[in-house]
Amino acid sequence: MTSDIRPLRPSTRSLPTLATPSLAQRMAIPGLVLAFVLFYLLPLMNHGLWIPDETRYAQIGQEILLSDNWVGPHFMGIRYFEKPIGGYWLLALGQAIFGENLFGVRIASALSTGISICLAYLIARRLWNNPRISASAALLYMSFGLIAGQAGYANLDPQFTLWVNLSLVAVWFAIDSHSTRARLLSWALLGVACAMGLMTKGFLALLLPVLVTLPFMLWQRRFGELLRYGPVAILVAVAVSLPWVLAVQVREPDFWRFFFWHEHIRRFAAGADAQHARPWWFYLPLLFAASLPWAVLLPSALLRAWRERRVPKMAFLGLWFLLPLAFFSASSGKLPTYIMPCLLPLALLMACSINGWLHNQDTRVLRLNGAVNTLLAAVALVALVYLQATRQLYQHVEMYSLLLVCVVLTSWLIANALQAMRPLALWAMPALGIGMLVALLPAAMPASIVNSKMPDTFIAEHQQALGQTHTLLSNDLGAASALAWRLRRPEVVLFNTVGELKYGLSDPAMAARKVSLDDLGPWMAEARSKGSVGVVLRINSQDEVQEAQAMPKEGEHFRRGNLEIFIIPQRQP
């Protein structure tokens, strides 16, 4: 009865292991930790919050702390059922521990990415028992462009990716375990990861592990083991998630209906109702961009996985990469970050290939990768010079930001040129280039982008004046959420905009939270009778120009780029 419960035997084609770790291998873990601190943690406070995502998630996390409502998601005091509550818990905890500041807002994404990097190291160690492959896998994963970029960006994708990564790492540890106790613990860990993924972004966290595990276990003729131990994961997932599932049903009875239809059926269905509709091939070119600066390694790593597809660990990694990618490609709604759960197995496959090349002293692919990235940096430098000369991308007062961009591109060029020149000794240098990019580039944005995409910096400069007003008004959800977060006042009235709050604003109790252009006059008169009014507008169209022109002329008026702030004084009726 237990003949199908067996660990996978090591492949006779396993790559060679190193008997005595070199100094570089002994320093790998401290080096990875240092790189994570320098390139991922320290820059978290270097730039303002991007709209719309970062300001939204910062405000939702803050609102949990202000309202002490840890059950039903709300955005600026309005029901917001786009996602479950779990991801917002970590955003709230980050601000509770580190303060309601840029670091506190972004630390959940950074730490989620950091744990995924640890998982890359651990599963590589379990797969190959080779310190060089383990360190390489962790380095590759943390330096993928998409992963590195999202690590310092406040949103839910790094958290969701962590839970998917943890679920599939747990699956492999369960498959490869030598004892019943270890197998049970691994299946239980799978249940915890699935539950947290469910409470972060929904039912996809349950589907992806099944999508990978079921065909693998069938191929390995271990379906009986899946039937015996799978219920452990199910019971643990239910035990972890059920208290919140029931609590939100009691407190917000319409949550599951809206969330299931809007965030699952509409997002993955074809037709006019699909969200973020893209063609089926959308992720194919994006995969190369997401894996920069290692994109040239992609074909070789996948080809190796195909040649060794009969080796269980290579088959598992191949399924982990391919099946979620195929699922996301088949769905109508697509966003670039959806494929983040596909990147950890890709890092493992690349690390395996690099180890083989280093062992055989085969420099061709690594040299080509460095050359291609060097060319990209050279083209980017030429484009920067051209744009600066013809369009003055950076103004004279922004020379420091321009210098930072030059430092970033030069670092990328030098790092990759070194890989091209000495691919065996300096194969990892592209990671330094991407580290410099994610650490410095957001702080080097031209003022035109900062003023348009980071309104909280402008709001912070006038925070005292805005904080003294009685009523707040904004015509843009990104600016409104930045205003609400900076002032710790969720009750911003939305002027001539609804956007993703359409569902929440449909509640009759929220009628006072929105005002149209036609109703602005009476609304403003009433608001000013109660006190001063603070207004933040983003001007991106002729309609929004009309909104700005409709503002009263009294009071203070500040403008920067396409952002305008009005401090309108109280008027007695």
N, C-alpha and C positions, 0 to 999 in steps of 0.2 A: 504493500500500500504506500510505501514511502520511496519507491524507486525513482519517482520523478522529482524528488526534493533533493537537489544536488547542486553544489557550487560549480561554476563553469571552470573547466580545466584550462590552465594556461596554454596559449597557442604555441606550437613549436616555431612559429614565425615571429615570436616576440622580439622586439628590438633589444639589443645588448644593453645591459645595465653596467654602471660604473662601480667597481669594487671600492675604490677610495675616492670620495667626493673631493673635487678640486676646491681651491679657495673661492672661486666664483660661485660654485654650487653651495658652499657653506654660507656665503653671504647673500644668497638669493632671497631668502625670506626677509632678513633685515632690509635688504635693498627694496623689495616690493613694499614693505611697510613705509619706508622713508619716501618712496615715490608717491604712495597714496596720500601721505600727509602733505607733501610739498605741492603736488599737482591737483589734488582733489579737495582736501580739507581747507588749506590756507586760503585759496582764492574764493571761498564761498561768499565772502562779504565784499568782494571787489567791485561789484556792479549792482544796479538796481534790479527789481523784479520785472521779468518779461511779461508782456500781456499776449494772449489772455490767460494762459495756463497758470503762471506762477502767482499772479495776483489773486486769481480765483482760489487756488489751493491754500495760499497763505491765509486768506480771509476765512475760508471754511474751517481750517484748523483752529484759527483764533476764535471763531464763533463757538466752537465746542467748549473752549475754556470759558468764554464769557457767559454762555447760556447754561453750561453744565448739562447739555443734552448730548449724551454719547450714543444715542440710538438712531434718531432720524436725521439724515443730512439736511442742512440748511445753508443757503448761500445768501449772505446779507439779510438774514432773517426770513428768507423765502424758501419754501420747500424746494429741494433740489435732489431729484431722484435719479440722476444720470448714473451714479455709482453707489455701491453700498458704503457702509461707514468705516470699514476696517482700515483702508488706506488713510483716511482722515484722522484716525486715532494716532497714527505715528506722526503725522504732521502736527497734530495738537501736542503730543508729548514732546516733540522737538522744541516747540515754542515754550512749553511749560518748563523744560529743563534748562534750555540755553537762552531763553528770553524771546520776546516777540520781535525778532530782528532777522536780518538776512540769513545769518548762520542757522538760527533756530528753524527757519522755514525750510532750508535746503538740506539739513543734516540727515533727514530720513532717506532722501535719494542717495546721498553719498554713502551712508552706512549700508543701505540695501545693496548697492553696487559692491562695497567692500566685502560683504558676506558672500556675494556671488563669486567674487575673485577667490575667496577661500575655498568655496565649493569646487571651483575649477582645479585648484591645487589638490584638494583631497581626492576627488574622483580620478584625476590623472595618476595620483600615487597608487590608488587601488587598481586601476586598469593595467599599469605598466611597471609599478614599483621601480621607477627610474627618477631620481631627483631632478635630472636635467629636463625631462619631459614635464614633470610637475611644475617646476618653476617657469618653464616656457609657456605652458598652457595658461597659467595665471597672468603672466606678462602680456601675452597676446590678447587675452580677454579684456584686461583692464585698458589696453591701448587701442582696441577697436574704436573707430571714430564715433559710431553711434552710442556705444556704451559709455565712452569717456564724456561725450557731450551731455548725455542725460544724467550722469552722476552728479553734476552740479546744477541741476535744473529741477525745480520743485514741481513734480507731478507724480502720477501713480504708476507709471510704466516701470521704473526701476524696482519698485516694491513687487509688482505683479511678476516681473521677470524673476525676482528672487524666489518667490513661492513656486513658480513652475520649475526653475532650476533645482530647488530643494526636493520637489516631488520626484523628479526623474533621477536625481542622484540617490535618493532613498530607494527607488525601484532597483537601481543597479546594485546597491549594497545588499538589498534583500535577495536578489538573484544570486549574488556572489558570496553570500554568507555561508559559513561552515557549521553553524550551530542554530538550533531552534530559537534560542533566546535572541541572538543577533538578528535572525530573520524577523521575529516578531517585533523587535524594536524598530527595524527598518520600515516595516509595513505600517506601524503606528506613526512613525515620523512622516510617512507619505500622507496619512490621514490629516495630521496637523497642517502640513503644507497645503493640501487641497482646501481645507477649511479656511485658512487665512487667505488663500487666493480667491476663494468664493466671496469672502467678505471684503476683498479689495476691489475686484473688478467683475465678479460674477461667475456664471456657470462654465465659462471657458476654462477656468482653473481645474474643473473636474474632467472636462473633455480631453484636454491635451495629454495628460498622463495615460488615459485609457487608449487614446489614439496611437501612442507609441508602444505601450506595454502589451496590449492584447495581441497584435500580430507577432511581436517578438516571442512571447510565450507560446503561441501556437506553433511557430517555426521551431522552437526548441523542444516541442512536445512536453511542455510543462504546464499545460492548461489545468491539470488537477491541482497543482500547487497554487495557481492563481485562484481557483475556486476555494481552496482551504484558507489561504491567508488574506485574500482580497477583502473578505468581510471585516478583518481587523482594521484595515484602513478606513472602510466605510463607517464602522462604529465610532472610531476616533474622530473622523471628520464630522459626524453628526453630533457627537458629544461637545466638540469645540464650538461649532457654529449654531447649534440649535437654540441656545439661550438668546442670542441676538436675533435670529430668524423669528422667533416667537415674539420677542419684545418689539421689534419693528412692525410686526403684523398688528399687534395690539395698539401701538401708538400711532402708526401711519398705515391704516388698512389698505390704502391704494398703492403702497410702495411696490409690491411684487407684481401687480398687474402692469403698472407703468414701466418698471425696470425690465421685466421680461420682454414686453412687446417693443419698447423703444430702443433698448440697448442690445437686444439679441436678435429678434426677428427682423427689425428694420435694418440693423447694421449688416446682417449677413445675407439678407434677401436681395434678389435682383429686382429692378423696376424703379419706378419714380420715387418710391418711399425710401430707397437705400440711402444711408448716410455715407459721405465721403466716397462716392462711387468712383472706381478706377478700373482700368482694363486688367485682364487676368495676368498680363506680363509685368505689371507695375513693379513687383519686387525683384525682378531679375536684374535690371541695371542698378536698382537701389542696393542690392546685396553687395555689389562691388564698392559702392560709396560707403556703406555701413561698415565694411571690413577694412577700409583704409586705416593705416598705411600698409596693410598686409594683403591688399586685394589681389596682387599678382600671384600669391600663393594659393588662391582659392581653387583654380582648376586642378592643380597638381594634388592638393589635399583631397578633393572630391574624387579624382581619378584613382588615387591610392585606396580610398575607402571602397570604391567599386571593385577594384581588383581583389581586395581582401574581404569581400562581402560575406564569405563563408566563415570568417573568424567571428565568433559571437560578439566580442566587444566592438569590433568595427561595424558589424551589422546593427548593433544597438545605437551607436553614435550616428550611423547613417539614417536610421529611422527617426531618431530624435531631431535630426536636422531637416530631413526631407518631408515627413508627414505634416508637421505643423506648417511648414512653408507652403505645401500644397493646399492645405486647408485654408490658410489665409489668402492664397492666390485665387482659390475658387469662390470665396465670398465676394460679394459686390463691394461692400464698404472696406476701405483700406486706408491706413495711416502708416507712415514710415516706422513708427515705434512698435507696431504690432509684431514685427519679426525679431524683436530682441530676444525672445526665448529660443530662437534658432541659433544664436551666436555662440553659446557656450560649447555645444558639440563641435561647431566649426573651429573654435580655438583648440579643442582637443585634437582634432584631426590635423590641423596645421602643426601643432606642437610635435605630434608623432612624425610628420613628414620632415620637419626641421631636424629632429634628432637623427633621422636616417641620413639626411644630407650631410650633417656635420660628421657623423660616423664614417661615411664614405668619402668625405671631403669633396662633395659635389656642390659647386658654387653657382651653377647656372641660374637657378630660379631666384636665389637670394640676391645675386648680382643684378638680375633684371628688375627685381622689386625695388632695389635701391635706385637704379637708374630711372625707372618710371617716376618714382616719387620726387627725385631730384628735378626731373623735367617739369613736373607739376609745380614745384616751388618756383622754378625759374619763370615759368609762364605767369604765375600769380604775381611775382615781383614786377615783371614787365607790365602786366595789367594795372597794378597799383600805380606805377609811375605814369602810365598813360592817363588813367582816370584823374590822378592828382594834377597833371599838367593841363588837361582839357576841361575838367569839370570841377576842379578844386574840391575833391571829396572831403578833405580836412581843411578847415579854416586856419588862419595864422595862429590863432590862440590854441589850436589843437595839435601842435607839433609834437607834444609828448605822446599823444595817442598814436600819431603817425609813426613815431619812433618805435613804439611797442609793436605795431604791426610789422614793421621791418625786422625787428628782433625775432618775432615769431616765424616769419617766412625764411629768414636767414638760418635760424636754428633748424627748421625743417630741412632746408637745402643741405646744410652741412652734415646733419645726422644721417640723412639718406645717402649722401655722397660717400660718407665713410662706410656705410654698409655695402655700397657698390664696389668700393675699392678693396675692402678687406672683409668679404662676406662671412668667412669662417670665424674670425676673431671678434668682429663687431656686428654680427647679424642682428642684434637686438637694438641697435641705435635708433631705428624709426620710432620706437616707443618714447625716446626722449623728445623727438620732434612733436609728437602728438601731445605729450605732457605739457610742453611749452605752449602749444596752441590752446588747449582747454584752460590753462591757467591764466594766460594773458590776453587772449583775443577778446573775450567778452568785455574786459575793461578798456579795450582799445577801440571800441566802436566809435564811429564819427558822431558828432552831436546830432546830426539829422536823424540817425537811427535811435540814439538814446532818447531824444525828445519825443519820438513817435512811438517807440516800443517799450520804454521804461518810464511811464508817467509818475511812478512813485518818487523818483528823485526830485522832480519839479515840485510835487506835492509836499515833500519833506521840507523844501526850502520855505514854504509858506504854511507849514503845519500849525504854527501858533495862531496865525490869523484865521485859518480855516477852523481850528479847534474852538474858537470863541464864538462861532456862528451857531444859531439855533437850529437851522435846517440846512441839509446838504442835498445837492442836485447834480446829476451828471447825465450826459447823453451817450455814454459808452460804458459797457459792462466792465471792460478792463480798467478804465480810469476810475469807475465807481468802486470796484473792489479794492483798488490801490488806496483810494480815499478812505474807504471803510476800515481797511487794515491799519493804515498809518494813524488814524484818529481813534481806533478802537470803538467805532460807532457804525454798526451794521445798517442802520436805518436810512441809507441813502435813497432818495427818490429818483427814479429812472425817468429821464426826459426823452420822450419820443423814441424809445428803444425798448425792445423786449428780449430778442435773441434767445439764448438757451434757457431763459427763465420763463418762457411762454407758459409752461405747465404750472409752475408755482404762482405766476401772476394771474392765472385764470381763477384762482380762489377769490370769491367776493370779498373776503377779509383783507385781501391785498390791494384793493382798489386805490387806497391812498398812497401806494408805493409807486405809482406811475402817473405821468401827466403827458398829454399830447401837446403839439405846438399850438393847436387851436385853443387849448384850455390853459395855456401858460399864463396869460394875463390875470384871470381871476385867481388862479392858484398862487401866483407870485404875490398878489395883493394880500391874500389871506396869510401866506407864510410870513410876509414882512410885518404884518400886524402883530405877530407873535415874537419876532426877533429878527436878527440879521440872517442873511442867506449866503451860504458858500456854494459856488458853482464851479465845477471842473468840466470843460468841454474838450473833446477831440474833434478837430476840423479836418475832414478828409474828403468832403464832397460839397457841392453847391447847397444841398439841403441842410448840411451842418453849418454852412456859412449863414444861412437864414436863421438857424437856431441861435447862433451867437449874436446876430443883429437884433433878435427879439429880446435880448437881455436889457434890463434897465440901465440907464447911463450913469446913475449915481454910484458912488462908492469907488473901490479900488479895482484895477484891471491889470492883470499880469499876462504876458504872452511869451511863449518860447516854442519855436517851431510850429507844430500844429496843435499845441496845447494852449488853452486859455483858462485862467482862473479869475473869477469875479468874486469880490467881497461886497455884497449888496447890503446896505445898512437897513436897520429897522425903520419902518414908517408907521406912525399911528394912524388908525382908520379915521 
